[in-house]
């Protein structure tokens, strides 16, 4: 029986994002904001919100309990400067926080004192997708 650890992460996130489109609503501001201070433009992909939400769900599954601050570090990247090129910037916290709150509304993630953890429904959601990917691959 395949689980999240056995399948490729990118394939899992893409398929989970397609399934999350039916369950969560994309916020209106997502068409206008950047994903962090280190980016110059907003994301070009119209499905960015669903991909980030699916990726956050996978990260909570693998590393939970986890909070917004650790995920900001996880999704951050280099910020280009003129003289000193090796500065790192965190990702924007608003997108991550709103994504986690929408995952809480559909009962895939639960907020605890030590951070957010995956619920049995969220675990089942990702395990079904990973099982489906494993059968297609085999």
C-alpha positions in Angstrom: 0.0 0.0 0.0 1.5 3.3 -1.1 1.5 6.4 1.0 2.8 10.0 0.7 6.4 8.9 1.3 6.4 6.4 -1.6 5.3 8.7 -4.5 7.0 11.7 -6.1 6.1 14.9 -4.3 5.5 17.1 -7.4 3.0 14.6 -8.9 1.2 14.3 -5.6 0.9 18.1 -5.2 -0.4 18.5 -8.8 -3.1 15.9 -8.4 -4.0 17.1 -4.9 -4.3 20.7 -6.2 -6.8 19.5 -8.9 -8.9 17.8 -6.2 -8.7 20.9 -3.9 -10.2 23.1 -6.5 -13.6 21.5 -5.7 -13.2 21.9 -2.0 -11.6 25.3 -1.3 -12.2 28.8 -2.7 -9.4 31.0 -4.0 -9.2 34.4 -2.3 -9.9 37.5 -4.4 -6.6 39.1 -3.6 -4.5 36.2 -5.0 -4.6 37.8 -8.5 -2.8 40.9 -7.3 -0.2 39.9 -4.6 3.3 38.6 -4.7 4.2 35.4 -2.9 6.9 37.1 -0.9 9.2 40.1 -0.5 11.8 38.3 -2.6 9.7 38.1 -5.7 9.4 40.9 -8.3 5.9 39.9 -9.7 2.9 38.0 -8.7 2.7 34.3 -9.8 1.8 33.7 -13.4 0.1 30.4 -12.8 -3.7 30.8 -12.3 -3.7 27.7 -10.1 -0.9 28.9 -7.8 -3.2 29.1 -4.8 -4.3 25.5 -5.1 -0.7 24.3 -5.8 0.5 26.1 -2.7 -2.4 24.8 -0.6 -1.7 21.2 -1.7 2.0 21.7 -1.0 1.3 23.0 2.5 -1.0 20.1 3.2 1.8 17.7 2.2 4.3 19.6 4.4 1.9 19.4 7.3 1.6 15.6 6.7 5.4 15.1 6.5 6.6 17.6 9.2 3.6 18.3 11.4 3.1 19.9 13.9 4.3 22.9 11.9 3.6 26.6 12.0 3.4 29.5 9.6 6.8 30.7 10.4 8.6 27.5 9.5 6.6 27.3 6.3 7.6 30.9 5.5 11.2 29.8 5.7 10.5 26.7 3.7 8.9 28.6 0.8 11.3 31.5 0.9 14.2 32.0 -1.5 17.1 34.3 -2.4 16.5 38.0 -2.8 18.6 39.6 -5.4 20.7 42.6 -4.4 23.2 44.6 -6.4 26.3 44.2 -4.3 25.6 41.4 -1.8 23.8 38.6 -3.7 23.5 36.0 -0.9 20.6 37.4 1.1 17.6 35.2 1.9 14.0 36.3 2.3 11.1 34.5 3.8 7.9 33.9 1.8 4.8 35.9 2.6 2.9 34.7 5.6 -0.6 35.9 4.5 -0.9 33.3 1.7 0.3 30.5 3.9 -1.9 31.5 6.8 -5.0 31.9 4.6 -4.3 28.5 2.9 -4.0 26.8 6.3 -7.2 28.4 7.5 -9.0 27.2 4.4 -7.6 23.7 4.9 -8.9 23.9 8.5 -12.4 24.8 7.3 -12.6 21.6 5.2 -11.2 19.7 8.2 -7.9 18.5 6.6 -5.7 20.4 9.1 -6.2 21.0 12.8 -4.7 23.8 14.9 -3.0 22.7 18.1 -0.9 24.4 20.7 2.4 23.2 19.1 1.3 24.0 15.5 -0.9 22.6 12.8 -1.3 18.9 12.4 -3.0 16.8 9.8 -6.4 15.3 10.6 -7.5 11.7 9.7 -9.5 13.2 6.8 -6.5 15.1 5.4 -4.3 12.0 5.8 -6.9 9.9 4.0 -7.2 12.5 1.2 -3.4 12.4 0.5 -3.1 8.6 1.0 -5.9 8.0 -1.6 -4.1 10.2 -4.1 -0.8 8.6 -3.5 -2.3 5.1 -3.9 -3.9 6.3 -7.2 -0.5 7.6 -8.4 1.2 4.3 -7.4 -1.3 2.2 -9.3 -0.9 4.4 -12.4 2.9 4.2 -12.2 3.0 0.4 -11.8 
